[in-house]
Amino acid sequence: MHTYRIAVIAGDGIGPDVIAEGKKVLTGIAKMDGKFAVEFTDFPWGCAYYLQKGHMMPENGMDVLKDFDAIYLGAVGYPGVPDDVSLQGLLLKIRRGFDQYINLRPVKLLKGAPCPLKDIHEKDIDMIVVRENSEGEYANAGCRLYPGTPQEVALQTGVFSRKGCERVIRYAYELAKKEKKTLTNVSKANALGYSMVFWNEIFAEVGKEYPEVQTSSLMVDAASMFFVKAPARFQIVVTSNLFGDILTDLGAAIAGGMGLAAGANLNPERKFPSMFEPIHGSAPDIAGKGLANPLAAIWSVSQMLDFFGQEHWGTRVINAIETLLLEKKTLTPDLGGTAKTHDIGTAVLNILQRNQA
């Protein structure tokens, strides 16, 4: 029996609340399957750790994590800790250090999920956003000149390497080819005449190897508009780090809300562990109250199962979430229910067991 070793960084705020439900579901699935097991190792890293120790994770944290099969992250951020400190000191440090250059975000409207858009059906919102995850504006390259003076200047440099752009664009082409779906390239070449022109050139170059993939290109502002007005035009989307971050939050808003938004940070070559997370933030005001919706954390378990080669279980988890939404018996307050956070994982497992019988 194979055992998947998973490092758990529950993090801050509602992170521990929702991650507990994901662990519950994954443990239950392993027992139902009987052919694999899961082993969790918990690390108390995050903002509380920072306030005690002065850093978000220990100096040898990356060495500690590198031999795990996956990392399961809850949420990062807490009042009193600057956002740039919490982000750079943990999440981005792991993404860059483990070369998790693919950020995979499903934007899929499940049956029973709320949608703020008029006259939209489930089939109209079903896309995957492939976001570059290690470079761009998040490379943390830049400087501050003349600090504290009227002449102070902040320089933020976007980093776009040929290797970095090509590998994420190629991943998106391969995914579109495999899934037999269209591919939309999102950039802003009219205003960003170096980085985005470079990105578009590489998109066109790589595209010559995939004549069977139907492509289109949009400016990011137009893409934002069409996410709302005509989401059905998108199937696979590829874009840079910053634009992908913004677009996927918009995608979450039209596909059931942040409580249903999951993300995978992948190192496709598996030289390092990949990381799976709900993307809703830490919401410290409702932490520990049983109000948090853990479905995004459970959806990220589905992504982890896919990455482990357990795609049939990944699909079954999504189907179970959809059943939960349709039955409306066990939902958290954000979805119009009265259930507590700890009820949701149990309900998802019950559906999985019921469907297996």
N, C-alpha and C positions, 0 to 999 in steps of 0.2 A: 504494500500500500504506500502510495506516495504522500508525503506530508508537505504542504505548502507553508513556509515560514513567513509570517507577516508581521512587520513592525508597525505598531499602532502609535500614532501621535494624535491623541484626541484633541489636544490643544485647549482653546479658550472658550468661554461662554457656553453655548449650547453644544459645542463640539463633543464633550463626553456623553451628553444625553443622546445625540443621534448616532454616534459611533457604537454605543452599546447595542443599539437595535440592529445595526449592520452586522456586528459580530454575532449577534444572536441568530440572524438569518443564515449567515455563512456557516456557522457551527451546525445548525439544523440541517442544512443541505448536505454537508459532509456526512452526517449520520445517515440521512436518507439514501445517499448514493452508495456508501459503503466501500468505494474503491479509492477514495482519497480522504485525507484528514487535513485539518488546519491547526496551526500552532501560532498563537498570538504572543508577542512580547510588547508590553506597554512601556512607553517612554513619557515622562512628565514634562516634556518640553513645551515652550510657548511663552506667553506673556507673564504668567505667574512665575515661571522659572526665571525669566529675565529680571523681574523685580527683586528676586532673591539673589541671583547669581551675577547679574550684569550682562548676560548674553542669552539669546533665545534657545540655544542648544550648546552642549559642551564642545570644546575645541576638537575633540576626537569624534564628534557626532557622526560625521560622514563615514569614518572608518567603522564605526559601530553598525551603521545601516547597510553597508555595501554588500554584505553576504546574504541579505534577506531576499526572498522571492518577490516581495511587493511591500509597499508602504501604504498604509491606510491613514489618511489625514482627516481630522475633523474640521476645525476652524481655527483661524489665527487672528488675533486682534482684541485689545482690551483698553478701556480708558486709562490714561496715565502712561501708556506706551505709544510713542509716535508711530504712525502707520508705516513710515519708511523703515523704521527699525524692525518692526515685527515682520514685514514682508521680506526685506533684504536678509534678515538674520535667520530665516527658517525656510519659507516656501521657495523663494527664488534661489537661495543657496543650494537647496536640494535639486531644483530643476536644472540649474546650470552645472552643478558638481557631478550629477549623474547623467548629464547629457540627455535629459528628457526633452528632446527637441520637438516632439509631436504632442500637441494638446488636442485631444479629441473630445468634442462636445456634441452630444446628440441634442437636437432640437426637434422633439417629436411630441405632438399633441395626442395624448392617450384618450381613449374613450372614457368619459366621465370626468375628465380634467377641465377646470374652468379656462375659458379663453375670452379675453377682453375685446376681441375683434368680431365684427358683425358678419353674419352669413359665412362663417368659416367652418369647415368640417375637418375631421381628423386627418383625412387623406391630403388636405391642403398644407399641413405643417408636418413635414417628415424629412428632415435634412440632417446632415452631419457636417459640422464645421471643423475643418482641419486648420489649426492655428499654429503658426511658428511660435516656439515656446522657449527659445534660449537666447535670442539676439534682439534685433530691433531696438526699440526705445527702452526696453527693459534690461539692456546690457549694463546699465549703470555706469556708462562712460560719460564724462563731462567734468566740469569744474565750476567753482565760484571765484570770480575775480573782484578785487577791491571790496571785500566784505565790510559791511557796516558803514559804507560811504555812499553819498548820492550817486556815485558812478558804478555802484555794484552791478555785476553782470552774472547771470547764470547760463551756462552752456550745457545743453543736454544733447549728446551725440547718439544718433541711431546707428546701430552696427548691422550692416547687411553684407555678409560674405557670400561668395558664389557657392561655397559648400553648404552654408546654412540655408540659403534660399532654395537651392536645387534639391536638397534632400527632402524638404517638406513639400515642395511642389510635386516631386516625383511620387511621394507617398500618396498624395491626393489623386494623382493620375492613376496610380495602381489601384486605389480603392474604388474610383469611378469605373475603371475597367472591370474589376472583379464584380462589382455590384450592378454593372450595366446601367449606370446612372450618369446624368449630366454633371459637368464640373463648371462652377462659376469662380472666376478669379476676381478678388476684390482688392483694389489698391487706390492710390490717389496721385497718379503720375502728373496731373496738371499742376499741382502745387508743390509736390516733392520731386523735383526734377532730377535728383541723383538716385536716391534710394528706391523710389517706386518705379522709375523708368528702368532701373536695373532689374528690379523684381519682375516687371512685365516682360522684359527681354528674355529672362530665364524661363518664364512661364511659356513663352512662344517657342523657345528652343527645345525644351523638354517635350512640349506638345507634339513635335514632329515625330516622336517615337510612339505616339498613341493616336494614330489617325482615326481609330474607332471611337474615341471619346468625344462626345459633343461638348463644346466649350462655349463660354461667353465671358465677358469681362465687364465689370462695373466699377465706377467710382464708389468709395465707401459711403458718401452721402446719399447717392442714388440707391445703393444696396440697403441702407437703413430705411429708406422710404418704402422700398419693395418688400422688406421683411414684414412691414405692417400692411401695405396695400395689396400685395400679391405674393404671399409667402410660398405658394405652390410652384413658383418658378425655380425654387432652389432645391437641389438634391444633395450634391456634395459642394461645399464651399471651401476655398483655400484662401488664406489671408495672413497678413503679418501679425506680430505679437500684440501691438496696441490695438489695432483695428479689430482683431479677433476677440480680444478681451471685451471690448465695448459691444460688438455685434452679438456675442453669445449671451450677454446679460439681457439685451433686447430680445433675443430669441427665447430666453427663459420666461420673460414677461408675457410673451404671446403663447407659450406652450405650458400653461398651468402654474406659472409663478416660480419664485426661487426655491420653494420647497420641493420642487421636482427637477432641479437642475444639478446634473452630475458632470464630472469632468475626469478624464484620464490624462496623466502626464507620462508619455511613453518613451522609453528607450527601445526602439524596435529591434535593435541588434541584441538586446538582452545582456549587454556587457555589465549593466548596472540595473538595480531594481527600478521598476516603474512605480508611479504613485497615483493613487485613486482617491478622489475627494468629492464631497458635496461642495458647491461653490457659493452657498448662500451667506457666508459670513458668520460671525460669532454671536450676534444678537444677545449681548450680556444682560440686557434688561429682562429677558424671559428665561435665562439659564436656571436649570434646576426646578422649574415650575411645572414641568410636564406639558408645556404648551408647544414645544418645538416639533416641527414636522420632519420625521426622519426618512421620508421616502427618497429624497435625493441621496442620502447616505446609502440607502438600500440599492438605489439605482447604480451607484458607483460600485457596489458589490457585484452587480451584473456585469459591469465593464471589466472588473477584475477576473471574474470567471471566464469571460471571453478571452482575455489575455492568457489565462492559464490553459486554454484549449478546451475548456468546459462550456462550449458555446450553447449546448442544449440547455444547460442550467441557466446561463445568462439570459436566454430567451424566455425561459419559464419564470424567472424573477420578474421580467418586464410584464409578462402576461398576468402574473399574480398581482402586481401593482395596479394594473388596469382593472382587474376583477374587483379589487378593493375599492377603487374609485367608482365603479359602476354600482356595486352593492350598497355603498354609502352607509354601511353599518358601523365601521370603525375608521373614523376620520378625525384628524386634529382640528382645532378651531379655525385655522386659516383656510380650511377646505369646507367649513360649515358644519363640522362635527363637534362632538364633546369628548372624544377619546383622548387619553393621555399619551405622551410620547412612548412610554413603555408598552402600550397596548399594540402598537403598530407592527413591530417585528413579530410578535406572537400571531397576529392576524394574518400576516403574509405567510408565515410558516404553515398555519392552518389551511390556507388556500392551496399551498404547494402540496401538502399531504393529501388534501381532499382530491386534488386533480391527479395525484399519483395512484390513488386507490382504484 
